[in-house]
Amino acid sequence: MRRLTIFMLTVMMLVLAVPSLAFAQDAPSTADLSLAMDTMWVVIAAVLVLFMQ
């Protein structure tokens, strides 16, 4: 029982600590978003071209 309690407390502390790390990250820059959108567009276009074959 004691082992389960220690385990549950550890899990609770980790669950409470992880969101603070996620919120501490900076927002992605416009250049990063633009690169991701360009890459997605190229992949979608390539898939459509392959389906046309």
PQR file with spaces between the fields and no chain letter, atoms N, CA, C, O and H, PARSE charges and radii, in Angstrom:
ATOM       1  N    MET     1       0.824   -1.194    0.000 -0.4000 1.5000
ATOM       2  CA   MET     1       0.000    0.000    0.000 -0.0000 2.0000
ATOM       3  C    MET     1       0.867    1.257    0.000  0.5500 1.7000
ATOM       4  O    MET     1       0.575    2.228   -0.698 -0.5500 1.4000
ATOM       5  N    ARG     2       1.924    1.223    0.784 -0.4000 1.5000
ATOM       6  CA   ARG     2       2.812    2.380    0.859 -0.0000 2.0000
ATOM       7  C    ARG     2       3.504    2.615   -0.484  0.5500 1.7000
ATOM       8  O    ARG     2       3.693    3.756   -0.906 -0.5500 1.4000
ATOM       9  H    ARG     2       2.162    0.434    1.350  0.4000 1.0000
ATOM      10  N    ARG     3       3.874    1.535   -1.139 -0.4000 1.5000
ATOM      11  CA   ARG     3       4.543    1.645   -2.431 -0.0000 2.0000
ATOM      12  C    ARG     3       3.606    2.269   -3.476  0.5500 1.7000
ATOM      13  O    ARG     3       4.034    3.086   -4.291 -0.5500 1.4000
ATOM      14  H    ARG     3       3.720    0.609   -0.797  0.4000 1.0000
ATOM      15  N    LEU     4       2.352    1.885   -3.443 -0.4000 1.5000
ATOM      16  CA   LEU     4       1.362    2.441   -4.362 -0.0000 2.0000
ATOM      17  C    LEU     4       1.164    3.934   -4.105  0.5500 1.7000
ATOM      18  O    LEU     4       1.033    4.719   -5.044 -0.5500 1.4000
ATOM      19  H    LEU     4       2.004    1.221   -2.781  0.4000 1.0000
ATOM      20  N    THR     5       1.142    4.317   -2.844 -0.4000 1.5000
ATOM      21  CA   THR     5       0.972    5.726   -2.494 -0.0000 2.0000
ATOM      22  C    THR     5       2.144    6.560   -3.004  0.5500 1.7000
ATOM      23  O    THR     5       1.945    7.642   -3.557 -0.5500 1.4000
ATOM      24  H    THR     5       1.248    3.680   -2.081  0.4000 1.0000
ATOM      25  N    ILE     6       3.348    6.065   -2.822 -0.4000 1.5000
ATOM      26  CA   ILE     6       4.533    6.777   -3.298 -0.0000 2.0000
ATOM      27  C    ILE     6       4.506    6.879   -4.822  0.5500 1.7000
ATOM      28  O    ILE     6       4.834    7.921   -5.389 -0.5500 1.4000
ATOM      29  H    ILE     6       3.510    5.186   -2.373  0.4000 1.0000
ATOM      30  N    PHE     7       4.115    5.795   -5.472 -0.4000 1.5000
ATOM      31  CA   PHE     7       4.025    5.801   -6.931 -0.0000 2.0000
ATOM      32  C    PHE     7       3.001    6.823   -7.409  0.5500 1.7000
ATOM      33  O    PHE     7       3.273    7.585   -8.337 -0.5500 1.4000
ATOM      34  H    PHE     7       3.849    4.948   -5.011  0.4000 1.0000
ATOM      35  N    MET     8       1.837    6.847   -6.791 -0.4000 1.5000
ATOM      36  CA   MET     8       0.780    7.775   -7.191 -0.0000 2.0000
ATOM      37  C    MET     8       1.195    9.230   -6.954  0.5500 1.7000
ATOM      38  O    MET     8       0.893   10.098   -7.773 -0.5500 1.4000
ATOM      39  H    MET     8       1.615    6.228   -6.037  0.4000 1.0000
ATOM      40  N    LEU     9       1.875    9.501   -5.857 -0.4000 1.5000
ATOM      41  CA   LEU     9       2.360   10.858   -5.597 -0.0000 2.0000
ATOM      42  C    LEU     9       3.397   11.287   -6.636  0.5500 1.7000
ATOM      43  O    LEU     9       3.401   12.435   -7.082 -0.5500 1.4000
ATOM      44  H    LEU     9       2.120    8.796   -5.191  0.4000 1.0000
ATOM      45  N    THR    10       4.266   10.366   -7.012 -0.4000 1.5000
ATOM      46  CA   THR    10       5.265   10.664   -8.033 -0.0000 2.0000
ATOM      47  C    THR    10       4.601   10.965   -9.369  0.5500 1.7000
ATOM      48  O    THR    10       4.977   11.916  -10.054 -0.5500 1.4000
ATOM      49  H    THR    10       4.263    9.434   -6.649  0.4000 1.0000
ATOM      50  N    VAL    11       3.622   10.160   -9.736 -0.4000 1.5000
ATOM      51  CA   VAL    11       2.903   10.383  -10.990 -0.0000 2.0000
ATOM      52  C    VAL    11       2.175   11.723  -10.954  0.5500 1.7000
ATOM      53  O    VAL    11       2.180   12.457  -11.943 -0.5500 1.4000
ATOM      54  H    VAL    11       3.317    9.387   -9.179  0.4000 1.0000
ATOM      55  N    MET    12       1.559   12.044   -9.838 -0.4000 1.5000
ATOM      56  CA   MET    12       0.851   13.320   -9.717 -0.0000 2.0000
ATOM      57  C    MET    12       1.807   14.506   -9.866  0.5500 1.7000
ATOM      58  O    MET    12       1.471   15.493  -10.521 -0.5500 1.4000
ATOM      59  H    MET    12       1.555   11.449   -9.035  0.4000 1.0000
ATOM      60  N    MET    13       2.980   14.414   -9.269 -0.4000 1.5000
ATOM      61  CA   MET    13       3.955   15.501   -9.390 -0.0000 2.0000
ATOM      62  C    MET    13       4.419   15.656  -10.833  0.5500 1.7000
ATOM      63  O    MET    13       4.579   16.778  -11.314 -0.5500 1.4000
ATOM      64  H    MET    13       3.253   13.613   -8.737  0.4000 1.0000
ATOM      65  N    LEU    14       4.636   14.546  -11.526 -0.4000 1.5000
ATOM      66  CA   LEU    14       5.047   14.622  -12.925 -0.0000 2.0000
ATOM      67  C    LEU    14       3.951   15.218  -13.800  0.5500 1.7000
ATOM      68  O    LEU    14       4.229   16.027  -14.684 -0.5500 1.4000
ATOM      69  H    LEU    14       4.506   13.635  -11.135  0.4000 1.0000
ATOM      70  N    VAL    15       2.716   14.822  -13.557 -0.4000 1.5000
ATOM      71  CA   VAL    15       1.593   15.348  -14.341 -0.0000 2.0000
ATOM      72  C    VAL    15       1.444   16.849  -14.121  0.5500 1.7000
ATOM      73  O    VAL    15       1.109   17.579  -15.054 -0.5500 1.4000
ATOM      74  H    VAL    15       2.489   14.165  -12.838  0.4000 1.0000
ATOM      75  N    LEU    16       1.685   17.307  -12.925 -0.4000 1.5000
ATOM      76  CA   LEU    16       1.573   18.736  -12.644 -0.0000 2.0000
ATOM      77  C    LEU    16       2.777   19.522  -13.160  0.5500 1.7000
ATOM      78  O    LEU    16       2.660   20.720  -13.417 -0.5500 1.4000
ATOM      79  H    LEU    16       1.957   16.714  -12.167  0.4000 1.0000
ATOM      80  N    ALA    17       3.932   18.870  -13.316 -0.4000 1.5000
ATOM      81  CA   ALA    17       5.138   19.567  -13.759 -0.0000 2.0000
ATOM      82  C    ALA    17       5.215   19.684  -15.275  0.5500 1.7000
ATOM      83  O    ALA    17       5.769   20.659  -15.783 -0.5500 1.4000
ATOM      84  H    ALA    17       4.027   17.897  -13.108  0.4000 1.0000
ATOM      85  N    VAL    18       4.680   18.725  -16.004 -0.4000 1.5000
ATOM      86  CA   VAL    18       4.820   18.708  -17.461 -0.0000 2.0000
ATOM      87  C    VAL    18       4.118   19.887  -18.140  0.5500 1.7000
ATOM      88  O    VAL    18       4.716   20.477  -19.039 -0.5500 1.4000
ATOM      89  H    VAL    18       4.230   17.933  -15.592  0.4000 1.0000
ATOM      90  N    PRO    19       2.891   20.271  -17.772 -0.5600 1.5000
ATOM      91  CA   PRO    19       2.266   21.412  -18.454  0.2800 2.0000
ATOM      92  C    PRO    19       3.049   22.712  -18.293  0.5500 1.7000
ATOM      93  O    PRO    19       3.058   23.541  -19.202 -0.5500 1.4000
ATOM      94  N    SER    20       3.694   22.898  -17.167 -0.4000 1.5000
ATOM      95  CA   SER    20       4.472   24.122  -16.997 -0.0000 2.0000
ATOM      96  C    SER    20       5.646   24.154  -17.967  0.5500 1.7000
ATOM      97  O    SER    20       6.036   25.229  -18.424 -0.5500 1.4000
ATOM      98  H    SER    20       3.686   22.224  -16.428  0.4000 1.0000
ATOM      99  N    LEU    21       6.212   23.000  -18.288 -0.4000 1.5000
ATOM     100  CA   LEU    21       7.277   22.958  -19.282 -0.0000 2.0000
ATOM     101  C    LEU    21       6.728   23.251  -20.672  0.5500 1.7000
ATOM     102  O    LEU    21       7.382   23.924  -21.469 -0.5500 1.4000
ATOM     103  H    LEU    21       5.894   22.128  -17.917  0.4000 1.0000
ATOM     104  N    ALA    22       5.552   22.758  -20.963 -0.4000 1.5000
ATOM     105  CA   ALA    22       4.959   22.987  -22.281 -0.0000 2.0000
ATOM     106  C    ALA    22       4.594   24.455  -22.467  0.5500 1.7000
ATOM     107  O    ALA    22       4.783   25.002  -23.554 -0.5500 1.4000
ATOM     108  H    ALA    22       5.020   22.212  -20.316  0.4000 1.0000
ATOM     109  N    PHE    23       4.083   25.092  -21.442 -0.4000 1.5000
ATOM     110  CA   PHE    23       3.703   26.496  -21.551 -0.0000 2.0000
ATOM     111  C    PHE    23       4.920   27.415  -21.586  0.5500 1.7000
ATOM     112  O    PHE    23       4.805   28.572  -21.989 -0.5500 1.4000
ATOM     113  H    PHE    23       3.930   24.649  -20.559  0.4000 1.0000
ATOM     114  N    ALA    24       6.075   26.921  -21.173 -0.4000 1.5000
ATOM     115  CA   ALA    24       7.272   27.747  -21.151 -0.0000 2.0000
ATOM     116  C    ALA    24       7.916   27.882  -22.519  0.5500 1.7000
ATOM     117  O    ALA    24       8.811   28.708  -22.699 -0.5500 1.4000
ATOM     118  H    ALA    24       6.169   25.981  -20.845  0.4000 1.0000
ATOM     119  N    GLN    25       7.479   27.086  -23.487 -0.4000 1.5000
ATOM     120  CA   GLN    25       8.080   27.138  -24.813 -0.0000 2.0000
ATOM     121  C    GLN    25       7.631   28.386  -25.560  0.5500 1.7000
ATOM     122  O    GLN    25       6.513   28.872  -25.389 -0.5500 1.4000
ATOM     123  H    GLN    25       6.752   26.415  -23.341  0.4000 1.0000
ATOM     124  N    ASP    26       8.535   28.888  -26.390 -0.4000 1.5000
ATOM     125  CA   ASP    26       8.206   30.046  -27.219 -0.0000 2.0000
ATOM     126  C    ASP    26       7.326   29.611  -28.384  0.5500 1.7000
ATOM     127  O    ASP    26       7.346   28.451  -28.794 -0.5500 1.4000
ATOM     128  H    ASP    26       9.443   28.493  -26.529  0.4000 1.0000
ATOM     129  N    ALA    27       6.568   30.544  -28.900 -0.4000 1.5000
ATOM     130  CA   ALA    27       5.732   30.259  -30.066 -0.0000 2.0000
ATOM     131  C    ALA    27       6.631   30.099  -31.292  0.5500 1.7000
ATOM     132  O    ALA    27       7.662   30.764  -31.393 -0.5500 1.4000
ATOM     133  H    ALA    27       6.552   31.486  -28.566  0.4000 1.0000
ATOM     134  N    PRO    28       6.251   29.229  -32.218 -0.5600 1.5000
ATOM     135  CA   PRO    28       7.077   29.066  -33.421  0.2800 2.0000
ATOM     136  C    PRO    28       7.073   30.344  -34.257  0.5500 1.7000
ATOM     137  O    PRO    28       6.076   31.064  -34.314 -0.5500 1.4000
ATOM     138  N    SER    29       8.189   30.604  -34.891 -0.4000 1.5000
ATOM     139  CA   SER    29       8.286   31.826  -35.690 -0.0000 2.0000
ATOM     140  C    SER    29       7.500   31.672  -36.987  0.5500 1.7000
ATOM     141  O    SER    29       7.107   30.568  -37.363 -0.5500 1.4000
ATOM     142  H    SER    29       8.998   30.019  -34.844  0.4000 1.0000
ATOM     143  N    THR    30       7.280   32.780  -37.652 -0.4000 1.5000
ATOM     144  CA   THR    30       6.552   32.772  -38.922 -0.0000 2.0000
ATOM     145  C    THR    30       7.312   31.978  -39.977  0.5500 1.7000
ATOM     146  O    THR    30       6.703   31.307  -40.810 -0.5500 1.4000
ATOM     147  H    THR    30       7.600   33.677  -37.347  0.4000 1.0000
ATOM     148  N    ALA    31       8.631   32.051  -39.944 -0.4000 1.5000
ATOM     149  CA   ALA    31       9.441   31.305  -40.914 -0.0000 2.0000
ATOM     150  C    ALA    31       9.266   29.800  -40.722  0.5500 1.7000
ATOM     151  O    ALA    31       9.180   29.056  -41.698 -0.5500 1.4000
ATOM     152  H    ALA    31       9.126   32.596  -39.268  0.4000 1.0000
ATOM     153  N    ASP    32       9.215   29.352  -39.472 -0.4000 1.5000
ATOM     154  CA   ASP    32       9.010   27.928  -39.202 -0.0000 2.0000
ATOM     155  C    ASP    32       7.647   27.470  -39.691  0.5500 1.7000
ATOM     156  O    ASP    32       7.527   26.404  -40.294 -0.5500 1.4000
ATOM     157  H    ASP    32       9.285   29.957  -38.679  0.4000 1.0000
ATOM     158  N    LEU    33       6.619   28.270  -39.436 -0.4000 1.5000
ATOM     159  CA   LEU    33       5.276   27.910  -39.888 -0.0000 2.0000
ATOM     160  C    LEU    33       5.191   27.912  -41.407  0.5500 1.7000
ATOM     161  O    LEU    33       4.537   27.052  -41.997 -0.5500 1.4000
ATOM     162  H    LEU    33       6.716   29.137  -38.947  0.4000 1.0000
ATOM     163  N    SER    34       5.846   28.874  -42.039 -0.4000 1.5000
ATOM     164  CA   SER    34       5.839   28.948  -43.499 -0.0000 2.0000
ATOM     165  C    SER    34       6.525   27.732  -44.103  0.5500 1.7000
ATOM     166  O    SER    34       6.042   27.174  -45.088 -0.5500 1.4000
ATOM     167  H    SER    34       6.377   29.574  -41.560  0.4000 1.0000
ATOM     168  N    LEU    35       7.627   27.322  -43.535 -0.4000 1.5000
ATOM     169  CA   LEU    35       8.337   26.139  -44.020 -0.0000 2.0000
ATOM     170  C    LEU    35       7.481   24.891  -43.861  0.5500 1.7000
ATOM     171  O    LEU    35       7.440   24.049  -44.758 -0.5500 1.4000
ATOM     172  H    LEU    35       8.020   27.775  -42.734  0.4000 1.0000
ATOM     173  N    ALA    36       6.802   24.763  -42.737 -0.4000 1.5000
ATOM     174  CA   ALA    36       5.937   23.607  -42.509 -0.0000 2.0000
ATOM     175  C    ALA    36       4.778   23.581  -43.502  0.5500 1.7000
ATOM     176  O    ALA    36       4.425   22.521  -44.019 -0.5500 1.4000
ATOM     177  H    ALA    36       6.835   25.447  -42.008  0.4000 1.0000
ATOM     178  N    MET    37       4.191   24.734  -43.766 -0.4000 1.5000
ATOM     179  CA   MET    37       3.076   24.791  -44.721 -0.0000 2.0000
ATOM     180  C    MET    37       3.549   24.491  -46.140  0.5500 1.7000
ATOM     181  O    MET    37       2.851   23.806  -46.888 -0.5500 1.4000
ATOM     182  H    MET    37       4.477   25.595  -43.345  0.4000 1.0000
ATOM     183  N    ASP    38       4.724   24.992  -46.522 -0.4000 1.5000
ATOM     184  CA   ASP    38       5.262   24.699  -47.850 -0.0000 2.0000
ATOM     185  C    ASP    38       5.546   23.206  -48.010  0.5500 1.7000
ATOM     186  O    ASP    38       5.257   22.621  -49.054 -0.5500 1.4000
ATOM     187  H    ASP    38       5.291   25.548  -45.915  0.4000 1.0000
ATOM     188  N    THR    39       6.105   22.603  -46.984 -0.4000 1.5000
ATOM     189  CA   THR    39       6.387   21.174  -47.031 -0.0000 2.0000
ATOM     190  C    THR    39       5.100   20.371  -47.146  0.5500 1.7000
ATOM     191  O    THR    39       5.033   19.417  -47.921 -0.5500 1.4000
ATOM     192  H    THR    39       6.340   23.078  -46.136  0.4000 1.0000
ATOM     193  N    MET    40       4.089   20.745  -46.390 -0.4000 1.5000
ATOM     194  CA   MET    40       2.802   20.051  -46.448 -0.0000 2.0000
ATOM     195  C    MET    40       2.196   20.168  -47.842  0.5500 1.7000
ATOM     196  O    MET    40       1.662   19.191  -48.368 -0.5500 1.4000
ATOM     197  H    MET    40       4.144   21.520  -45.761  0.4000 1.0000
ATOM     198  N    TRP    41       2.273   21.351  -48.444 -0.4000 1.5000
ATOM     199  CA   TRP    41       1.719   21.560  -49.779 -0.0000 2.0000
ATOM     200  C    TRP    41       2.422   20.672  -50.804  0.5500 1.7000
ATOM     201  O    TRP    41       1.767   20.088  -51.668 -0.5500 1.4000
ATOM     202  H    TRP    41       2.706   22.145  -48.017  0.4000 1.0000
ATOM     203  N    VAL    42       3.747   20.566  -50.717 -0.4000 1.5000
ATOM     204  CA   VAL    42       4.501   19.738  -51.657 -0.0000 2.0000
ATOM     205  C    VAL    42       4.132   18.268  -51.485  0.5500 1.7000
ATOM     206  O    VAL    42       3.989   17.553  -52.476 -0.5500 1.4000
ATOM     207  H    VAL    42       4.279   21.040  -50.016  0.4000 1.0000
ATOM     208  N    VAL    43       3.978   17.810  -50.260 -0.4000 1.5000
ATOM     209  CA   VAL    43       3.612   16.413  -50.012 -0.0000 2.0000
ATOM     210  C    VAL    43       2.217   16.125  -50.557  0.5500 1.7000
ATOM     211  O    VAL    43       2.011   15.097  -51.202 -0.5500 1.4000
ATOM     212  H    VAL    43       4.095   18.391  -49.454  0.4000 1.0000
ATOM     213  N    ILE    44       1.265   17.009  -50.312 -0.4000 1.5000
ATOM     214  CA   ILE    44      -0.103   16.805  -50.820 -0.0000 2.0000
ATOM     215  C    ILE    44      -0.101   16.793  -52.344  0.5500 1.7000
ATOM     216  O    ILE    44      -0.764   15.954  -52.953 -0.5500 1.4000
ATOM     217  H    ILE    44       1.433   17.845  -49.788  0.4000 1.0000
ATOM     218  N    ALA    45       0.629   17.705  -52.964 -0.4000 1.5000
ATOM     219  CA   ALA    45       0.699   17.739  -54.424 -0.0000 2.0000
ATOM     220  C    ALA    45       1.334   16.465  -54.970  0.5500 1.7000
ATOM     221  O    ALA    45       0.878   15.937  -55.984 -0.5500 1.4000
ATOM     222  H    ALA    45       1.167   18.386  -52.469  0.4000 1.0000
ATOM     223  N    ALA    46       2.373   15.965  -54.318 -0.4000 1.5000
ATOM     224  CA   ALA    46       3.024   14.734  -54.774 -0.0000 2.0000
ATOM     225  C    ALA    46       2.076   13.543  -54.668  0.5500 1.7000
ATOM     226  O    ALA    46       2.050   12.695  -55.559 -0.5500 1.4000
ATOM     227  H    ALA    46       2.743   16.393  -53.494  0.4000 1.0000
ATOM     228  N    VAL    47       1.304   13.470  -53.595 -0.4000 1.5000
ATOM     229  CA   VAL    47       0.339   12.376  -53.440 -0.0000 2.0000
ATOM     230  C    VAL    47      -0.718   12.454  -54.528  0.5500 1.7000
ATOM     231  O    VAL    47      -1.093   11.426  -55.091 -0.5500 1.4000
ATOM     232  H    VAL    47       1.325   14.159  -52.871  0.4000 1.0000
ATOM     233  N    LEU    48      -1.202   13.635  -54.832 -0.4000 1.5000
ATOM     234  CA   LEU    48      -2.203   13.784  -55.894 -0.0000 2.0000
ATOM     235  C    LEU    48      -1.639   13.396  -57.256  0.5500 1.7000
ATOM     236  O    LEU    48      -2.335   12.773  -58.057 -0.5500 1.4000
ATOM     237  H    LEU    48      -0.897   14.470  -54.374  0.4000 1.0000
ATOM     238  N    VAL    49      -0.399   13.753  -57.523 -0.4000 1.5000
ATOM     239  CA   VAL    49       0.230   13.372  -58.791 -0.0000 2.0000
ATOM     240  C    VAL    49       0.373   11.859  -58.875  0.5500 1.7000
ATOM     241  O    VAL    49       0.139   11.275  -59.934 -0.5500 1.4000
ATOM     242  H    VAL    49       0.166   14.259  -56.872  0.4000 1.0000
ATOM     243  N    LEU    50       0.754   11.217  -57.777 -0.4000 1.5000
ATOM     244  CA   LEU    50       0.878    9.755  -57.789 -0.0000 2.0000
ATOM     245  C    LEU    50      -0.472    9.090  -58.011  0.5500 1.7000
ATOM     246  O    LEU    50      -0.538    8.060  -58.682 -0.5500 1.4000
ATOM     247  H    LEU    50       0.945   11.691  -56.918  0.4000 1.0000
ATOM     248  N    PHE    51      -1.537    9.641  -57.473 -0.4000 1.5000
ATOM     249  CA   PHE    51      -2.867    9.060  -57.684 -0.0000 2.0000
ATOM     250  C    PHE    51      -3.345    9.252  -59.120  0.5500 1.7000
ATOM     251  O    PHE    51      -4.172    8.478  -59.602 -0.5500 1.4000
ATOM     252  H    PHE    51      -1.483   10.478  -56.928  0.4000 1.0000
ATOM     253  N    MET    52      -2.835   10.272  -59.811 -0.4000 1.5000
ATOM     254  CA   MET    52      -3.249   10.492  -61.199 -0.0000 2.0000
ATOM     255  C    MET    52      -2.628    9.468  -62.143  0.5500 1.7000
ATOM     256  O    MET    52      -3.125    9.274  -63.253 -0.5500 1.4000
ATOM     257  H    MET    52      -2.163   10.901  -59.420  0.4000 1.0000
ATOM     258  N    GLN    53      -1.570    8.822  -61.728 -0.4000 1.5000
ATOM     259  CA   GLN    53      -0.886    7.861  -62.609 -0.0000 2.0000
ATOM     260  C    GLN    53      -1.728    6.653  -62.886  0.5500 1.7000
ATOM     261  O    GLN    53      -1.298    5.753  -63.607 -0.5500 1.4000
ATOM     262  H    GLN    53      -1.167    8.979  -60.827  0.4000 1.0000
